[in-house]
Amino acid sequence: MASAHSAARLCALTCRRAPQLSRLPRLQVVAKPFQTNRTISTTTSRWAEDDKQEPATEQQTEVDLKSLREMYNDKMTPEVLSQLDELAKVNGFNNIDDLANSQFAEGSKALSGMRGFNEDLTRFDVGKPLRRGHLWHDPEDFDSVQEDLDPFDEDDMTSLAHNKLDELREQRHFNRLAVWEMPLLAKLAKPFEPPTEKQVLRWRFTTYMGETHPAESKVVVEFCPEDLGLTKVQTEKLKKLVGPRYNPEKEIVKMSCENYEHQAQNQSYLLKLIDDLIAAAKDSKDTFEDIPLDVRHHTKSKPKPRFPKEWRLTEERRAELDAIRQRIAIEDVKKADDGLLMDGGKKIESYLMLKAAEEQEKQREAEALTISAGRGGRTATAARARR
């Protein structure tokens, strides 16, 4: 039944809307003689005209339509048409004509949708028009970061101001921690216990809070060779074995390690190294007594000058100075009452007054000399005029 339905639909579509078929000419291989290139000539070269294709004639189209109609009349008998009408009613149509029209409409809609999709796809592949003024006619760069940002309305702070604000927020965060959370650490405080005789090694670890630092893995250990419980000969041998790590001024051996990634690994390496040094110092095969202790690596620290104890102010000297100052003050009061006390301010004022008076006298003498010189000149001029 399905095969009859599909055959009927195709026949109906073909008979009702038969397109005009255009018969294309057959492809023929035309052998053209091989022509050599022309020699140098002043005339232009001539090209042969292409063969024009002859359009399909109306007679060929009419013959195709007649053949289709004859095939339809031969196969579409009344019995087949009645079966097709029943099939159309089963599918919800009155007859086969309505079914064929609906199928044709759906096909045209799908074709128009495919055309729109092809146009959008072509537009996406081609992209925006090229910039003729740009180098190499490159298309504009697509910057998603700038396109997603909102326009700036001049109502916000600058980036430097935001950085300063973040810095203040961080400071206030740590201030709040210091005020509210650091007092809670007092509950975890432990009383100090001095190291015992067995705790000879003094370790130093470095931890950077809130960050990872390459120097965080470094471990330093210090110990005194006399605290290891060795004999005098073994202690001297140990000092000679450690070499420049021994400080003769403080009598302390200091070693460090940062070869490994974690502090525990460096600490384990130092422990093993100290055990090996102690085992070598206890070896009695060679005590190194004939080798002197080399301390050339150590540079003595320069002594800093301090204030002499003899020059310090004692209570007796302080009382003596207070008595001297009190006696001088009493003498000044007596001289002030008798008018014998010299006042520095008054002395300066009197000196300035005398200086000003002397300058005025010099100015008057200069004015008098100027006036006398003027009068002498006038008298000599009058005498000459009389003669």
Beta strands, then each sheet from edge to edge (+ up, - down):
strand 1: 202-205
strand 2: 219-223
strand 3: 246-247
strand 4: 252-257
sheet 1: 1+ 2- 4+ 3-
end
